Amino acid sequence: MRQLPQPDVRGWLAFTGLPADVQAAEDATAAADYERSQTGVGVRFEYNYSAQLGRVRSFRRPATDTERHLLALLGHQVPDELDTFVHHYTQAVRHRFWPDLEED
């Protein structure tokens, strides 16, 4: 498992070689995020600041256990409650960011 060179438009959790169970969890979250972004069901879009992309239209949701695990592996101090901000850079490219961690 290796983090891809940063900055990457997908954000910090751009990896190669994830274990199959972690990849499956990430794929399921990506599909759910895409569905939310297309239907707007259960989300509220707002403009938020990503250190990498600047001001972007995004929605927030609680960080998944897999995201929390991967962020911790990258050395972040992950708080008990953490929101993931999701912006679709294109229909196929999701950018996730965590303003609470960007100053780590």
N, CA, C and O of each residue as an XYZ file, in Angstrom:
416
protein
N       0.850     -1.165      0.000
C       0.000      0.000      0.000
C       0.899      1.232      0.000
O       1.832      1.330      0.797
N       0.608      2.176     -0.907
C       1.447      3.369     -1.024
C       0.580      4.558     -1.389
O      -0.268      4.477     -2.277
N       0.804      5.674     -0.686
C       0.117      6.911     -1.036
C       0.726      7.449     -2.327
O       1.946      7.469     -2.488
N      -0.129      7.881     -3.237
C       0.363      8.468     -4.483
C       0.957      9.843     -4.203
O       0.577     10.498     -3.233
N       1.890     10.285     -5.051
C       2.528     11.585     -4.823
C       1.495     12.693     -4.634
O       0.480     12.742     -5.329
N       1.769     13.560     -3.701
C       0.890     14.679     -3.385
C       1.510     15.977     -3.871
O       2.737     16.077     -3.901
N       0.736     16.962     -4.247
C      -0.727     16.921     -4.202
C      -1.311     16.084     -5.330
O      -0.770     16.031     -6.434
N      -2.417     15.437     -5.028
C      -3.190     14.664     -5.993
C      -4.599     15.227     -5.946
O      -5.122     15.468     -4.858
N      -5.219     15.440     -7.075
C      -6.541     16.074     -7.121
C      -7.568     15.306     -6.291
O      -8.575     15.874     -5.868
N      -7.318     14.027     -6.060
C      -8.260     13.235     -5.248
C      -8.086     13.470     -3.753
O      -8.923     13.057     -2.951
N      -7.003     14.130     -3.385
C      -6.765     14.399     -1.969
C      -5.782     13.415     -1.365
O      -5.149     12.627     -2.067
N      -5.670     13.480     -0.055
C      -4.679     12.693      0.670
C      -4.858     11.191      0.529
O      -3.874     10.452      0.572
N      -6.084     10.721      0.362
C      -6.331      9.271      0.363
C      -6.273      8.658     -1.029
O      -7.053      7.766     -1.361
N      -5.350      9.142     -1.828
C      -5.093      8.546     -3.140
C      -3.976      7.519     -2.934
O      -2.814      7.879     -2.748
N      -4.343      6.246     -2.971
C      -3.420      5.145     -2.697
C      -3.380      4.170     -3.855
O      -4.286      4.118     -4.686
N      -2.322      3.412     -3.889
C      -2.224      2.258     -4.763
C      -1.919      1.054     -3.871
O      -1.260      1.181     -2.839
N      -2.403     -0.096     -4.278
C      -2.101     -1.326     -3.549
C      -2.820     -1.489     -2.228
O      -2.280     -2.101     -1.306
N      -4.031     -0.953     -2.112
C      -4.787     -1.146     -0.874
C      -5.194     -2.609     -0.744
O      -5.471     -3.260     -1.752
N      -5.236     -3.142      0.482
C      -5.772     -4.498      0.666
C      -7.199     -4.569      0.119
O      -7.918     -3.570      0.109
N      -7.593     -5.736     -0.326
C      -8.893     -5.904     -0.996
C     -10.058     -5.403     -0.158
O     -10.968     -4.774     -0.698
N     -10.058     -5.664      1.152
C     -11.180     -5.234      1.980
C     -11.225     -3.711      2.119
O     -12.304     -3.119      2.156
N     -10.065     -3.086      2.195
C     -10.006     -1.624      2.293
C     -10.420     -1.010      0.961
O     -11.157     -0.024      0.937
N      -9.955     -1.580     -0.142
C     -10.344     -1.079     -1.466
C     -11.846     -1.208     -1.671
O     -12.479     -0.307     -2.221
N     -12.419     -2.321     -1.230
C     -13.865     -2.518     -1.376
C     -14.633     -1.471     -0.563
O     -15.644     -0.946     -1.030
N     -14.163     -1.167      0.638
C     -14.813     -0.140      1.461
C     -14.703      1.230      0.803
O     -15.673      1.987      0.781
N     -13.527      1.553      0.267
C     -13.327      2.833     -0.419
C     -14.212      2.916     -1.674
O     -14.791      3.966     -1.951
N     -14.316      1.825     -2.424
C     -15.156      1.806     -3.623
C     -16.635      2.013     -3.263
O     -17.349      2.738     -3.956
N     -17.079      1.383     -2.195
C     -18.473      1.530     -1.765
C     -18.753      2.972     -1.342
O     -19.813      3.519     -1.648
N     -17.809      3.578     -0.643
C     -17.982      4.975     -0.220
C     -17.984      5.899     -1.428
O     -18.774      6.841     -1.488
N     -17.104      5.638     -2.394
C     -17.069      6.454     -3.610
C     -18.401      6.373     -4.353
O     -18.908      7.388     -4.832
N     -18.965      5.176     -4.448
C     -20.255      5.008     -5.131
C     -21.365      5.739     -4.375
O     -22.210      6.390     -4.990
N     -21.365      5.635     -3.061
C     -22.380      6.324     -2.264
C     -22.229      7.844     -2.381
O     -23.223      8.563     -2.488
N     -20.983      8.330     -2.360
C     -20.751      9.766     -2.507
C     -21.212     10.266     -3.874
O     -21.789     11.348     -3.979
N     -20.963      9.487     -4.908
C     -21.402      9.868     -6.248
C     -22.931      9.948     -6.291
O     -23.500     10.900     -6.824
N     -23.579      8.943     -5.726
C     -25.048      8.922     -5.701
C     -25.577     10.152     -4.958
O     -26.503     10.815     -5.426
N     -24.989     10.449     -3.803
C     -25.410     11.631     -3.039
C     -25.220     12.906     -3.864
O     -26.083     13.784     -3.866
N     -24.096     13.002     -4.557
C     -23.807     14.229     -5.312
C     -24.760     14.403     -6.483
O     -25.072     15.530     -6.870
N     -25.222     13.299     -7.047
C     -26.121     13.376     -8.206
C     -27.570     13.636     -7.798
O     -28.287     14.375     -8.473
N     -27.993     13.033     -6.701
C     -29.395     13.155     -6.294
C     -29.607     14.280     -5.285
O     -30.695     14.852     -5.211
N     -28.577     14.598     -4.513
C     -28.718     15.595     -3.456
C     -29.475     15.084     -2.248
O     -29.724     15.838     -1.307
N     -29.844     13.815     -2.263
C     -30.608     13.243     -1.160
C     -29.711     13.094      0.066
O     -28.653     12.466      0.010
N     -30.153     13.677      1.158
C     -29.435     13.535      2.417
C     -28.208     14.409      2.563
O     -27.457     14.255      3.526
N     -27.984     15.328      1.628
C     -26.822     16.204      1.734
C     -27.246     17.661      1.538
O     -28.284     17.962      0.949
N     -26.413     18.533      2.049
C     -26.596     19.961      1.840
C     -25.305     20.477      1.231
O     -24.246     20.419      1.856
N     -25.396     20.975      0.022
C     -24.209     21.507     -0.640
C     -23.895     22.887     -0.082
O     -24.792     23.685      0.193
N     -22.619     23.146      0.077
C     -22.144     24.428      0.575
C     -20.764     24.675     -0.017
O     -20.156     23.771     -0.591
N     -20.283     25.873      0.122
C     -18.929     26.177     -0.333
C     -17.992     26.109      0.858
O     -18.225     26.744      1.886
N     -16.927     25.331      0.706
C     -15.932     25.151      1.750
C     -14.558     25.332      1.146
O     -14.382     25.293     -0.071
N     -13.592     25.529      2.016
C     -12.233     25.782      1.566
C     -11.371     24.529      1.692
O     -11.201     23.983      2.783
N     -10.837     24.090      0.573
C      -9.870     22.997      0.532
C      -8.494     23.634      0.359
O      -8.300     24.457     -0.536
N      -7.551     23.262      1.200
C      -6.202     23.835      1.091
C      -5.600     23.573     -0.287
O      -4.788     24.363     -0.767
N      -5.985     22.490     -0.916
C      -5.429     22.147     -2.220
C      -6.135     22.858     -3.372
O      -5.482     23.335     -4.300
N      -7.463     22.932     -3.317
C      -8.222     23.454     -4.457
C      -8.817     24.836     -4.230
O      -9.301     25.455     -5.178
N      -8.793     25.332     -3.009
C      -9.436     26.603     -2.710
C     -10.910     26.398     -2.389
O     -11.300     25.366     -1.843
N     -11.717     27.383     -2.730
C     -13.145     27.345     -2.411
C     -13.852     26.427     -3.414
O     -13.794     26.643     -4.625
N     -14.520     25.398     -2.879
C     -15.202     24.428     -3.736
C     -16.600     24.134     -3.204
O     -16.865     24.257     -2.008
N     -17.476     23.747     -4.103
C     -18.826     23.308     -3.727
C     -18.713     21.864     -3.259
O     -18.216     20.999     -3.979
N     -19.180     21.622     -2.051
C     -19.014     20.288     -1.478
C     -20.158     19.987     -0.521
O     -20.971     20.850     -0.191
N     -20.188     18.745     -0.092
C     -21.071     18.364      1.011
C     -20.213     17.677      2.056
O     -19.105     17.220      1.774
N     -20.740     17.613      3.262
C     -20.004     16.958      4.335
C     -20.807     15.782      4.872
O     -22.037     15.748      4.833
N     -20.048     14.831      5.370
C     -20.636     13.652      5.999
C     -19.622     13.156      7.030
O     -18.453     13.537      6.973
N     -20.052     12.313      7.968
C     -19.087     11.770      8.929
C     -18.028     10.928      8.209
O     -18.336     10.197      7.268
N     -16.801     11.041      8.660
C     -15.721     10.219      8.094
C     -16.019      8.747      8.349
O     -16.504      8.375      9.417
N     -15.723      7.917      7.352
C     -15.923      6.475      7.513
C     -14.792      5.898      8.360
O     -13.751      6.530      8.542
N     -15.008      4.704      8.865
C     -13.953      4.028      9.632
C     -12.713      3.827      8.763
O     -11.589      3.953      9.247
N     -12.914      3.518      7.490
C     -11.780      3.311      6.588
C     -11.008      4.610      6.376
O      -9.777      4.608      6.404
N     -11.714      5.712      6.166
C     -11.032      7.001      6.029
C     -10.246      7.330      7.290
O      -9.095      7.761      7.219
N     -10.860      7.128      8.425
C     -10.193      7.409      9.708
C      -8.920      6.571      9.843
O      -7.880      7.074     10.269
N      -9.009      5.300      9.479
C      -7.863      4.399      9.550
C      -6.739      4.873      8.623
O      -5.581      4.947      9.036
N      -7.078      5.190      7.385
C      -6.058      5.625      6.424
C      -5.437      6.960      6.827
O      -4.229      7.149      6.679
N      -6.242      7.877      7.330
C      -5.701      9.159      7.793
C      -4.743      8.956      8.955
O      -3.707      9.617      9.030
N      -5.082      8.044      9.863
C      -4.189      7.746     10.983
C      -2.881      7.130     10.485
O      -1.811      7.442     11.008
N      -2.960      6.256      9.477
C      -1.744      5.673      8.912
C      -0.836      6.735      8.296
O       0.383      6.569      8.252
N      -1.439      7.827      7.820
C      -0.662      8.924      7.254
C      -0.079      9.837      8.339
O       0.649     10.784      8.044
N      -0.408      9.537      9.584
C       0.174     10.291     10.698
C      -0.699     11.379     11.272
O      -0.240     12.154     12.112
N      -1.939     11.460     10.847
C      -2.838     12.481     11.383
C      -3.406     12.036     12.727
O      -3.671     10.854     12.946
N      -3.585     12.995     13.609
C      -4.286     12.765     14.863
C      -5.771     12.912     14.562
O      -6.275     14.025     14.414
N      -6.462     11.793     14.473
C      -7.864     11.794     14.054
C      -8.752     11.964     15.289
O      -8.729     11.119     16.184
N      -9.535     13.047     15.347
C     -10.414     13.250     16.502
C     -11.569     12.252     16.508
O     -11.847     11.594     15.506
N     -12.234     12.153     17.655
C     -13.360     11.226     17.782
C     -14.461     11.523     16.769
O     -15.076     10.608     16.222
N     -14.702     12.805     16.526
C     -15.702     13.199     15.533
C     -14.985     13.949     14.427
O     -14.304     14.943     14.677
N     -15.141     13.470     13.211
C     -14.464     14.072     12.065
C     -15.395     14.040     10.863
O     -15.985     13.007     10.547
N     -15.519     15.175     10.202
C     -16.308     15.244      8.979
C     -15.394     15.170      7.768
O     -14.315     15.763      7.735
N     -15.857     14.428      6.779
C     -15.220     14.394      5.465
C     -16.007     15.342      4.570
O     -17.237     15.294      4.526
N     -15.289     16.202      3.858
C     -15.901     17.106      2.896
C     -15.656     16.504      1.518
O     -14.530     16.132      1.189
N     -16.700     16.409      0.722
C     -16.635     15.734     -0.574
C     -16.987     16.719     -1.682
O     -18.050     17.340     -1.680
N     -16.059     16.840     -2.627
C     -16.254     17.681     -3.813
C     -15.982     16.802     -5.026
O     -14.970     16.104     -5.075
N     -16.868     16.835     -5.986
C     -16.607     16.094     -7.221
C     -15.941     17.045     -8.210
O     -16.576     17.939     -8.771
N     -14.650     16.828     -8.406
C     -13.837     17.630     -9.316
C     -14.361     17.474    -10.738
O     -14.486     18.443    -11.487
N     -14.664     16.229    -11.086
C     -15.395     15.881    -12.301
C     -16.375     14.799    -11.892
O     -16.398     14.403    -10.727
N     -17.183     14.313    -12.816
C     -18.113     13.240    -12.452
C     -17.372     12.009    -11.933
O     -17.876     11.304    -11.059
N     -16.189     11.750    -12.462
C     -15.461     10.530    -12.102
C     -14.367     10.747    -11.062
O     -13.787      9.777    -10.573
N     -14.070     12.009    -10.713
C     -12.967     12.281     -9.789
C     -13.501     12.989     -8.551
O     -13.984     14.120     -8.610
N     -13.397     12.290     -7.438
C     -13.865     12.809     -6.146
C     -12.674     13.337     -5.359
O     -11.655     12.660     -5.222
N     -12.814     14.546     -4.848
C     -11.797     15.154     -3.984
C     -12.362     15.196     -2.572
O     -13.395     15.817     -2.318
N     -11.663     14.521     -1.653
C     -12.074     14.551     -0.253
C     -11.068     15.375      0.528
O      -9.869     15.348      0.247
N     -11.570     16.108      1.512
C     -10.664     16.899      2.344
C     -11.216     17.025      3.754
O     -12.406     16.827      4.001
N     -10.320     17.357      4.666
C     -10.624     17.401      6.078
C     -10.058     18.700      6.658
O      -8.921     18.724      7.130
N     -10.848     19.782      6.626
C     -10.335     21.061      7.135
C      -9.812     20.964      8.577
O      -8.870     21.667      8.942
N     -10.416     20.100      9.386
C      -9.945     19.953     10.769
C      -8.541     19.388     10.855
O      -7.883     19.534     11.886
N      -8.063     18.744      9.794
C      -6.728     18.131      9.815
C      -5.715     18.879      8.961
O      -4.524     18.575      9.015
N      -6.167     19.850      8.176
C      -5.266     20.464      7.189
C      -4.106     21.227      7.800
O      -3.144     21.547      7.102
N      -4.177     21.522      9.085
C      -3.058     22.217      9.708
C      -2.179     21.279     10.512
O      -1.259     21.725     11.197
N      -2.457     19.958     10.435
C      -1.604     18.963     11.135
C      -0.184     19.032     10.637
O       0.671     18.279     11.104
